[in-house]
Amino acid sequence: MKKAIIQLEPLTCPSCVQKIEGATKSLDGVEKESVNVLFNSSKAKFDFDDEKISIEEIVKAITALGYDVKKTQVKDK
């Protein structure tokens, strides 16, 4: 398992949080209970199984929603 912190472009509304959380929770390999998108800091934090999904695939799912990813940080859980 890995822990990810993704810095997003500034989020403009609370519904952005819901969209990103919904998209990441639906991905196979992302630990749904760990998903936490922070509106004020524009960060997404969650745990994922790197044998099932890569950070690149997760970023792709977020950018497909129209959000820009500024930086990703991945470390062992």
C-alpha positions as CSV (number, residue, x, y, z in Angstrom):
1,M,0.0,0.0,0.0
2,K,1.1,3.5,-0.8
3,K,-0.1,6.9,0.6
4,A,-0.6,9.7,-2.0
5,I,-0.9,13.4,-1.6
6,I,-1.9,15.3,-4.8
7,Q,-1.7,19.0,-4.9
8,L,-4.4,20.4,-7.3
9,E,-4.9,23.8,-8.9
10,P,-7.0,25.8,-6.4
11,L,-10.5,24.3,-6.1
12,T,-13.2,26.8,-6.7
13,C,-16.2,25.2,-5.0
14,P,-17.2,22.4,-2.6
15,S,-18.7,20.4,-5.4
16,C,-15.2,20.1,-6.8
17,V,-14.4,18.1,-3.7
18,Q,-17.3,15.8,-4.2
19,K,-16.4,15.2,-7.9
20,I,-12.8,14.3,-7.1
21,E,-13.7,12.1,-4.1
22,G,-16.3,10.3,-6.2
23,A,-13.9,9.7,-9.1
24,T,-11.0,8.4,-6.9
25,K,-13.3,6.3,-4.7
26,S,-14.6,4.5,-7.8
27,L,-11.1,3.4,-8.9
28,D,-10.2,-0.2,-8.2
29,G,-7.1,-0.2,-5.9
30,V,-7.9,3.1,-4.1
31,E,-8.8,2.5,-0.4
32,K,-12.2,4.2,-0.4
33,E,-12.3,5.0,3.3
34,S,-9.0,6.8,3.1
35,V,-10.0,9.4,0.4
36,N,-10.0,12.9,1.7
37,V,-10.1,16.0,-0.6
38,L,-9.4,19.2,1.3
39,F,-11.1,22.3,-0.2
40,N,-9.0,25.0,1.6
41,S,-5.6,23.5,0.7
42,S,-6.7,22.0,-2.7
43,K,-5.1,18.6,-1.8
44,A,-6.3,15.1,-2.3
45,K,-5.0,12.5,0.2
46,F,-5.6,8.7,0.0
47,D,-4.1,5.3,0.2
48,F,-3.9,3.0,-2.8
49,D,-2.6,-0.5,-3.8
50,D,0.2,0.1,-6.3
51,E,-0.1,-3.5,-7.5
52,K,-3.7,-2.7,-8.8
53,I,-3.4,0.9,-9.9
54,S,-0.6,3.4,-10.6
55,I,-0.5,7.0,-9.4
56,E,-0.5,8.0,-13.1
57,E,-3.8,6.3,-13.6
58,I,-5.3,8.1,-10.6
59,V,-4.0,11.5,-11.9
60,K,-5.5,10.7,-15.3
61,A,-8.9,10.1,-13.7
62,I,-8.7,13.5,-11.9
63,T,-7.5,15.4,-14.9
64,A,-10.3,13.8,-17.0
65,L,-12.7,15.7,-14.8
66,G,-11.0,19.0,-15.8
67,Y,-8.8,19.6,-12.8
68,D,-5.1,20.3,-13.0
69,V,-2.6,18.4,-10.9
70,K,0.4,20.5,-9.8
71,K,2.3,17.9,-7.8
72,T,2.1,14.4,-6.6
73,Q,3.8,12.8,-3.6
74,V,3.8,9.1,-3.0
75,K,5.3,7.2,-0.1
76,D,5.0,3.9,1.6
77,K,2.1,3.6,4.0
